[in-house]
Amino acid sequence: MDKQEKMDQALLEVRNMTVGFDTERGQIRPVRNLSISIFPGQTVALVGESGCGKSVTALSVLRLIPQPPGRILDGEVWLEGRNLLSLEERQMRQVRGKEIAMIFQEPMTSLNPVFTIGDQIAEAVMLHQHVSSRQAYEIAEQSLRDVGIADPGRRLYEYPHQMSGGMRQRVMIAMALSCQPKLLIADEPTTALDVTIQAQILELLRKLQREKGMSILLITHDLGVVAENADVVGVMYASRIVEFATVEDLFDNPQHPYTEGLFKSVPRLGHRGQRLDTIPGTVPNPARFPAGCKFHPRCTRTRQAAMKEHPSETVEIKSAGETANVLRLCAQEEPVLREVKKGHWAACHLIDDFKAAPITPPVLQHRREVVPRTVEGGDKGILVTAKEEFRQ
Amino acid sequence: MSMMAPSISVVPDSDVAEISRSLWGDAWKRLSRRPSAMICMGIVAVYLLVGLASFLPVFDRKIEQAVADGYQGPSFKSFDRLLGTDIQGFPVIWRLLYGTRVALLITIFASVLSLGIGVTLGIVAGYFGGWIDDIITWLFTTVSSVPWILLMIAMVYALKGRMFPWFVIENRRPHFAWAEMDPTVMIILALGLTDWVGICRLIRGEVLKHRERDYVQAARAAGVGTGRILSRHILPNVFHLVIISFSLGAVAYVQAEVVLTFLGLGITGRPSWGRMIDDAKLELLRGVWWQAVAATAAIGILCLALNLLGDALRDALDPRLRGAD
């Protein structure tokens, strides 16, 4: 297989995955019918509010959801021709850390407090590579150097409490990359860090991705992070992907009312003295998903459409303490993800010609052109600068 | 922020440039700053040394050599008579020193047994949860619902006078033979098999907390297996509880030996602190106080030192106090 062919083949392919959790109130499904493909060298972002299922998706790919109560009810996860869901636990352990590595949101608690940094990285190395402990330490030192930690030889012998949050996240990244994984799952890698450190870590991830050619599944709720790093974006709402497109396409031309709402709720530079738009209501609890489109109780688009529609086609709903009229269609039938435009998927009845759009698996090979930039820091809104870049 | 160089390497803060200290290093440093803790540690060390020395054969001879008439008071005439003599004229000082052997044996082995059971069950229950946790929780709630002294006495009665296969060395030939259980072994078993509840509950709770910590999740995401997560990641994080329990448990074991022996269920055939107090209960009526005072003082000083040391260890190892100094 030549290199180009390899680049054209999806590294990770999640097909129609549904995850269930058994609770006292019955089974809930934090992830439903999710499909996503990640190509070599690509960064795919999953965006959504807390509780929309994006972290469960990430953990399910590695089969790390607590079982019981969790269970992957349906679907397949293909990694280079192997279905991870049918592997033995022992084989799965070989995948974790070696083929797919993961970094977490909280660098302050992701490192074991009683061992040195070097011990922990070396442990990860020795699990997957047949090397002596001295060689493992050398690899650990090199990977600390790779993530831009000064004086790595000494840092190896330090404990996590001697480091700042940004440094610990670098250590986590170093540990994750020490075995040269093909895919890095980054679950909100910058959420717990302050803005300047965020920018540094994002820049670091981009740089390492360029150097090592790995893929990244980036889980975040921060549109600024998406604009900075993602090639392709899936917007998740209430356990499903509701919109899937390239980052440029999504920012320029959002199709789903939820995505629109997200963009409106981000502050912009130069707009003084206006109230920020918010999406009314809250994310539904997975135990009490509404019927029909999961977003209809909060959706402004269906309300506006209902005003023009004949009353027989609308229903009255209660949402966030108010009553509102929405389209009967939205309240009763859940839209599936359709390719509404070439290379742009969305799930909303009110998109023009939605019924006629084909149902295709969301696959985008797009990789953005590399724009080498230096970090300028937190005084400029990251989202705005990045969006400006696309517009030009 | 415009001054920030394009390079993204991180310059180490100067204030973290001191020598690396581990959790245990930190704890030791904090402990060594408390004079009372160091004194207690010294006292415990002396007991430990005497206890080890008391395995020398000279002790076995000395406790059965009458040095004077019975019930002679303490005198400075010779070391043997420093604490007087008992009813048969045997030297109390040697009986007292020999008693540390029994105390040491019981403390070490009962602790190993009870901590071993408690820690293993606690970690398994806390980490795996579900029905495994249910069974272990049921077990330790049941055991702890019976007053431990009753349970222990019941166990001693159950073991007493029964024949067990023992590994014995006779005429330099090791072989198995049926024999009655040595009272010391009996007390060790009774203590070890009843006293694991406290540490088990403690460890289970702590493991429940650590199980959900991100570093455990991170270890699993790196492909670390369950056994390794338990032994390398969780156990070291809860091990300070084991040390504290050991220090405080030792007090209880020394006392339990005395209580059981005083009740006539414990050590027979050789001197122990419990036996000395048991013997002394009749002597006291006749004004013979030295044996009672010697044994009580030996127990009292050891228990005080262990208690204070346990407290100091708890403070030194408390993760919440880390970085406070």
Boltz contact constraints between the chains, C-beta under 6 A:
constraints:
  - contact:
      token1: [A, 62]
      token2: [B, 221]
      max_distance: 6.0
  - contact:
      token1: [A, 64]
      token2: [B, 220]
      max_distance: 6.0
  - contact:
      token1: [A, 93]
      token2: [B, 223]
      max_distance: 6.0
  - contact:
      token1: [A, 93]
      token2: [B, 225]
      max_distance: 6.0
  - contact:
      token1: [A, 96]
      token2: [B, 221]
      max_distance: 6.0
  - contact:
      token1: [A, 96]
      token2: [B, 223]
      max_distance: 6.0
  - contact:
      token1: [A, 97]
      token2: [B, 222]
      max_distance: 6.0
  - contact:
      token1: [A, 97]
      token2: [B, 223]
      max_distance: 6.0
  - contact:
      token1: [A, 102]
      token2: [B, 221]
      max_distance: 6.0
  - contact:
      token1: [A, 104]
      token2: [B, 214]
      max_distance: 6.0
  - contact:
      token1: [A, 104]
      token2: [B, 218]
      max_distance: 6.0
  - contact:
      token1: [A, 106]
      token2: [B, 214]
      max_distance: 6.0
  - contact:
      token1: [A, 109]
      token2: [B, 213]
      max_distance: 6.0
  - contact:
      token1: [A, 109]
      token2: [B, 214]
      max_distance: 6.0
  - contact:
      token1: [A, 110]
      token2: [B, 214]
      max_distance: 6.0
  - contact:
      token1: [A, 110]
      token2: [B, 215]
      max_distance: 6.0
  - contact:
      token1: [A, 110]
      token2: [B, 218]
      max_distance: 6.0
  - contact:
      token1: [A, 111]
      token2: [B, 215]
      max_distance: 6.0
  - contact:
      token1: [A, 112]
      token2: [B, 215]
      max_distance: 6.0
  - contact:
      token1: [A, 112]
      token2: [B, 233]
      max_distance: 6.0
  - contact:
      token1: [A, 114]
      token2: [B, 23]
      max_distance: 6.0
  - contact:
      token1: [A, 114]
      token2: [B, 236]
      max_distance: 6.0
  - contact:
      token1: [A, 114]
      token2: [B, 237]
      max_distance: 6.0
  - contact:
      token1: [A, 124]
      token2: [B, 222]
      max_distance: 6.0
  - contact:
      token1: [A, 127]
      token2: [B, 223]
      max_distance: 6.0
  - contact:
      token1: [A, 148]
      token2: [B, 8]
      max_distance: 6.0
  - contact:
      token1: [A, 148]
      token2: [B, 9]
      max_distance: 6.0
  - contact:
      token1: [A, 149]
      token2: [B, 10]
      max_distance: 6.0
  - contact:
      token1: [A, 150]
      token2: [B, 9]
      max_distance: 6.0
  - contact:
      token1: [A, 150]
      token2: [B, 10]
      max_distance: 6.0
  - contact:
      token1: [A, 150]
      token2: [B, 11]
      max_distance: 6.0
  - contact:
      token1: [A, 150]
      token2: [B, 12]
      max_distance: 6.0
  - contact:
      token1: [A, 157]
      token2: [B, 20]
      max_distance: 6.0
  - contact:
      token1: [A, 158]
      token2: [B, 20]
      max_distance: 6.0
  - contact:
      token1: [A, 162]
      token2: [B, 16]
      max_distance: 6.0
  - contact:
      token1: [A, 200]
      token2: [B, 8]
      max_distance: 6.0
  - contact:
      token1: [A, 374]
      token2: [B, 6]
      max_distance: 6.0
  - contact:
      token1: [A, 377]
      token2: [B, 1]
      max_distance: 6.0
  - contact:
      token1: [A, 377]
      token2: [B, 4]
      max_distance: 6.0
  - contact:
      token1: [A, 379]
      token2: [B, 1]
      max_distance: 6.0
